[in-house]
Amino acid sequence: MSRFLLATFVIAALSANLAAQSPGPTSVPQIGPKSPAQPTPSPSATPTVEELVDSLGSADLQAFITLLKANFTDPNAITDIELSRATVEGLLVRLPRGITLLTGKESVPAAPSAFYSELIAGRTGYVRLGTLNNTNLQALDKALSGFAAKKVNDLIVDLRASSSTSDFSLAAEFAKRFCPKGKPIFTLRKPTGRQDRVFSSDREPAFRGLIMVLADSDTSGAAEAIAAALRFYNKALVIGKPTAGRAAEYSDLPLPNGKGVRLAEAEMVSPDGRSLFPEGVKPDLPVEMSLSEKRQIFQSSSEKGMEPFIYETGRPHMSEAALLAGTNPELEAAEAAQQRRGRAPEKPPPHDPVLQRALDVVTSLEVYQKR
């Protein structure tokens, strides 16, 4: 059986393990005669404002505006310009990933995120692509060449620091290192009547082993399309949180007063024909992690590497009773003494549960394959 096909079994095993660790509801024995079953309270059926508006048809919307103009106590609030402002404001709220109102001031572009690679535990390659630029693409080629020389068969591709880029051809180059030759990587689909742009691989992949992909809301634009392509062609598991939902081609258009509007003009479509805008890529294995802690780890990794942040250090249990209770009386007493002396208890070191989960899956697959 292929290692890729074993991923499904690992997901099920991990899910079952997590479920087994979670305490279930405790049943209380009933004394005396049984009481009649009580109906389960249903959630509130009160619709939201958006749901109410969505329930209105074209005739309802027109009648709503007509009634406002004829009957509202403040006619100045229902002028054409106020209605236009309300329309723009509503569209900005409803389409946050597709429309942005620009101030007209030149914004300072964010500093590019550097490429990083590491061999974890002597057997699993780890690459954090960073910003999708030429410098990082060259660094990726060098890292993959080094992994090939060491016969690395497992690779974790971290896209949690990969933001959008307007150079889609360059973004496709990153995916070509993993996707099969002659296959489409992603498509830019424009509104009806306008020609689509298909980005395909024209080279053999540089890595053919097992791949895990890490993603979250910092994974934006073409990086989302790369995650979808690796999942489609390499059976890669996407681990982490949903991506940004900004897999689109944007254009900045000027307004008469000097401000501007940024519009999504073309959506990115994955190889299986599914649009990635505005829903993004949903993870196969959801894992929660704060963005601030992740960015702190990434900043420190250039000096310490990623291994110190992978496995969470648990507190030692000094007795069987403490072990069963999940406490450590000695350590808690020391923390209380520190607080009495005005010292805050030591903060635990940062931990990357997303990367840890990916390594757990890789290890599980290796164990399963050896049986």
C-alpha positions in Angstrom: 0.0 0.0 0.0 1.3 3.5 -0.9 2.4 5.7 1.9 0.2 8.4 0.6 -2.9 6.2 0.8 -2.1 5.5 4.5 -2.8 9.1 5.4 -6.5 8.4 5.7 -5.9 5.7 8.3 -3.6 8.0 10.3 -6.3 10.7 10.4 -8.8 8.3 11.8 -6.4 6.9 14.3 -5.4 10.3 15.6 -9.0 11.5 15.8 -9.9 8.3 17.7 -7.0 8.9 20.1 -8.0 12.5 20.8 -11.6 11.4 21.4 -10.4 8.8 23.8 -8.4 11.4 25.8 -11.4 13.7 26.1 -13.6 12.9 29.2 -17.1 12.1 28.3 -20.2 13.1 30.2 -20.7 11.4 33.5 -24.0 9.6 34.0 -25.7 9.9 37.4 -27.8 7.0 38.5 -31.5 7.9 38.9 -33.2 7.1 42.2 -37.0 6.6 42.2 -39.5 6.5 39.3 -38.4 7.8 36.0 -39.5 11.3 35.1 -40.9 12.0 31.6 -38.3 12.9 29.1 -37.7 16.6 28.9 -37.6 18.1 25.4 -34.1 19.3 24.3 -34.2 23.1 24.1 -33.6 24.2 20.5 -31.2 27.0 19.6 -32.5 30.5 19.1 -34.4 30.8 15.8 -33.9 34.6 15.7 -32.4 35.4 12.3 -29.5 37.8 11.9 -29.8 41.1 10.0 -27.8 39.5 7.1 -30.2 36.6 7.0 -33.2 38.9 7.0 -31.8 40.9 4.2 -30.9 37.8 2.2 -34.5 36.7 2.5 -35.8 39.7 0.6 -36.3 39.4 -3.1 -35.8 42.1 -5.7 -39.4 43.4 -5.3 -39.0 43.5 -1.5 -35.8 45.4 -1.7 -37.3 48.0 -4.1 -40.4 48.3 -1.9 -38.2 48.7 1.2 -36.4 51.7 -0.3 -39.6 53.3 -1.6 -41.2 53.0 1.8 -38.2 54.5 3.5 -38.2 57.5 1.1 -41.9 58.1 1.6 -42.2 57.6 5.3 -39.0 57.9 7.3 -38.9 60.7 9.7 -35.6 62.1 8.5 -35.6 62.6 4.7 -32.0 63.7 4.7 -30.9 60.2 5.8 -32.5 58.6 2.7 -31.0 60.7 0.0 -29.4 59.1 -3.1 -25.9 59.8 -1.8 -26.7 58.2 1.6 -28.2 55.2 -0.2 -25.0 54.9 -2.3 -22.8 55.2 0.9 -24.9 52.5 2.5 -24.5 50.3 -0.5 -20.7 50.7 -0.6 -20.4 50.2 3.2 -22.6 47.0 2.9 -20.4 45.6 0.1 -17.2 46.3 2.0 -18.7 44.3 5.0 -20.1 41.5 2.8 -17.1 41.1 0.5 -14.1 41.8 2.8 -11.7 39.6 0.8 -12.9 41.0 -2.5 -13.1 44.7 -2.0 -10.9 47.1 -0.1 -11.2 50.9 0.1 -7.8 52.4 -0.1 -6.9 55.7 1.6 -4.8 57.0 -1.3 -1.6 57.1 0.8 1.3 54.9 -0.2 1.6 52.1 2.3 5.0 50.7 3.2 5.2 47.1 1.9 5.6 44.4 4.5 9.2 43.1 4.9 9.7 39.9 2.9 9.7 36.7 5.0 12.9 34.7 4.6 13.2 31.0 3.5 14.1 28.5 6.2 14.9 24.8 6.1 16.0 22.2 8.6 16.4 18.4 8.9 14.3 17.4 12.0 15.3 14.3 14.0 17.8 13.4 11.2 15.0 12.1 8.9 12.2 14.6 8.1 12.9 17.7 5.9 11.2 21.0 6.9 11.0 24.0 4.5 9.3 27.3 5.3 8.9 28.9 2.0 8.4 32.5 3.3 7.6 35.2 0.7 7.3 33.7 -2.8 10.2 35.6 -4.5 13.3 34.6 -6.5 15.6 34.6 -3.5 13.5 32.1 -1.6 13.0 30.0 -4.8 16.7 29.5 -5.1 17.0 28.7 -1.4 14.3 26.1 -1.9 16.2 24.4 -4.7 19.3 24.3 -2.6 17.5 22.8 0.4 15.7 20.1 -1.8 19.1 19.2 -3.3 20.6 18.7 0.1 17.6 16.6 1.3 18.0 14.4 -1.8 21.7 13.8 -1.1 20.6 12.6 2.4 17.9 10.4 1.0 15.1 12.3 2.8 11.7 10.8 2.0 9.4 12.9 4.2 9.0 16.6 3.8 7.0 19.3 5.7 6.2 22.3 3.6 5.3 25.3 5.9 3.2 28.0 4.2 2.3 29.8 7.4 4.6 32.7 6.4 3.8 32.9 2.7 1.7 35.9 1.7 0.2 36.9 -1.6 2.2 37.9 -4.7 1.2 39.5 -8.0 3.7 37.4 -9.9 1.7 34.2 -10.4 4.3 32.7 -12.8 6.9 32.9 -10.0 4.4 31.4 -7.5 3.8 28.5 -9.9 7.6 27.8 -10.0 7.5 26.9 -6.3 4.7 24.4 -6.9 6.6 22.9 -9.9 9.2 21.5 -7.4 6.5 19.1 -6.2 3.8 18.8 -8.9 3.9 16.4 -11.8 5.1 17.6 -15.2 2.4 18.6 -17.7 -0.3 19.1 -15.1 -2.1 22.4 -14.3 -1.2 23.9 -10.9 -3.9 26.6 -10.7 -6.1 28.7 -13.0 -6.9 32.3 -12.9 -10.6 32.4 -13.8 -12.1 35.8 -14.8 -15.7 36.7 -15.2 -17.7 35.2 -18.1 -16.4 36.2 -21.5 -12.8 36.8 -20.4 -10.0 34.4 -21.1 -8.7 32.2 -18.2 -5.0 31.8 -17.5 -3.7 28.3 -16.7 -0.4 27.8 -14.9 1.0 24.3 -15.5 4.2 22.5 -14.6 6.8 22.1 -17.4 9.4 20.2 -15.4 9.8 17.1 -13.3 9.3 17.5 -9.6 12.4 17.8 -7.4 10.8 15.9 -4.5 8.6 12.8 -4.8 8.2 11.6 -1.2 5.6 12.1 1.5 4.5 15.7 2.0 2.7 17.5 4.8 1.5 21.1 4.3 1.2 23.6 7.2 -1.2 26.5 6.7 -3.2 29.2 8.6 -4.7 32.6 8.0 -1.2 34.0 7.1 -1.2 31.7 4.1 -2.5 34.1 1.5 -2.9 34.4 -2.3 -0.9 32.1 -4.5 0.3 30.2 -1.4 -3.2 29.0 -1.0 -3.2 27.6 -4.5 0.1 25.9 -3.8 -1.4 24.2 -0.8 -4.4 23.0 -2.9 -2.1 21.7 -5.6 0.0 19.7 -3.2 -3.0 18.2 -1.6 -4.4 17.2 -5.1 -1.3 15.8 -6.7 0.8 14.6 -3.7 -2.1 13.5 -1.4 -0.5 15.9 1.1 -2.4 16.5 4.3 -3.0 20.2 5.1 -2.6 20.8 8.8 -3.4 23.9 10.8 -6.1 26.5 10.2 -8.1 27.7 7.2 -6.1 30.0 4.8 -6.8 33.7 4.2 -9.3 33.2 1.4 -7.5 35.8 -0.8 -6.6 33.5 -3.7 -7.4 36.0 -6.3 -5.8 38.5 -8.7 -6.3 42.1 -7.5 -6.3 45.4 -9.2 -6.1 48.9 -7.6 -8.4 51.4 -9.4 -8.5 55.1 -8.7 -11.4 57.1 -7.4 -11.9 60.8 -8.3 -11.0 62.2 -4.8 -7.6 60.5 -4.8 -8.6 57.4 -2.9 -8.9 54.0 -4.6 -10.6 50.6 -4.5 -8.8 47.3 -4.6 -10.9 44.7 -6.4 -10.6 41.0 -6.9 -10.8 40.6 -10.7 -10.0 36.9 -11.1 -10.3 33.9 -8.8 -7.8 31.1 -8.4 -9.1 27.6 -9.2 -7.4 24.5 -7.9 -6.6 21.5 -10.2 -9.8 19.8 -9.2 -11.8 22.8 -10.6 -12.8 24.2 -7.2 -12.6 28.0 -6.6 -10.3 28.9 -3.7 -11.8 32.4 -3.4 -13.1 33.5 -1.0 -13.3 30.3 1.1 -9.6 29.4 0.9 -8.3 26.0 1.8 -9.7 24.1 4.8 -7.2 21.9 6.8 -7.5 18.1 6.8 -6.3 18.2 10.4 -7.4 21.4 12.2 -4.9 22.5 14.9 -5.3 25.7 16.9 -2.3 28.0 17.4 -2.1 31.8 18.0 -0.5 33.8 15.3 1.5 35.8 17.8 3.2 32.7 19.2 3.8 31.3 15.8 5.5 34.5 14.6 7.6 34.5 17.8 8.8 31.0 17.1 9.6 31.8 13.4 11.6 34.8 14.5 13.6 32.7 17.0 14.1 29.7 14.7 16.9 31.4 12.8 19.1 31.1 15.9 17.6 28.1 17.7 16.1 26.0 14.9 12.6 24.6 15.0 13.2 21.4 17.1 13.1 23.2 20.5 9.6 24.4 19.8 8.1 21.1 18.6 7.4 19.0 21.6 5.7 20.6 24.6 7.5 20.1 27.9 5.1 18.7 30.4 5.4 19.3 34.2 6.8 16.3 36.1 4.4 14.5 38.4 6.0 13.6 41.7 3.5 11.0 43.0 0.9 8.6 41.7 -1.9 10.7 43.3 -0.6 13.8 41.5 -0.3 12.0 38.3 -3.9 10.9 38.5 -5.1 14.3 39.5 -3.0 16.0 36.8 -1.3 18.2 39.4 2.2 18.7 40.8 2.0 19.9 44.5 5.7 20.6 44.8 5.8 22.8 41.7 2.5 24.5 42.6 3.9 25.3 46.0 7.0 26.8 44.5 4.9 28.9 42.2 2.8 30.2 45.1 6.0 31.1 47.0 7.3 33.0 43.9 4.0 35.0 43.8 4.3 35.8 47.5 7.7 37.2 46.9 6.3 39.3 44.1 7.8 37.2 41.3 5.5 36.0 38.5 5.6 32.2 37.7 7.8 31.3 34.8 6.0 31.3 31.5 6.3 28.0 29.6 8.4 28.2 26.4 6.5 28.6 23.1 5.3 25.5 21.4 4.3 24.7 17.8 1.5 22.2 18.0 0.9 22.4 14.2 4.4 21.2 13.4 4.2 18.6 16.1 1.0 17.2 14.6 2.7 16.9 11.2 5.6 15.0 12.7 3.2 12.7 14.6 1.5 11.8 11.3 4.8 11.1 9.6 5.9 8.9 12.5 2.6 7.1 12.5 2.9 6.4 8.8 6.4 5.0 9.2 5.3 2.7 12.1 2.3 1.5 10.1 4.4 0.8 7.0 6.9 -1.3 8.9 4.2 -3.7 10.2 
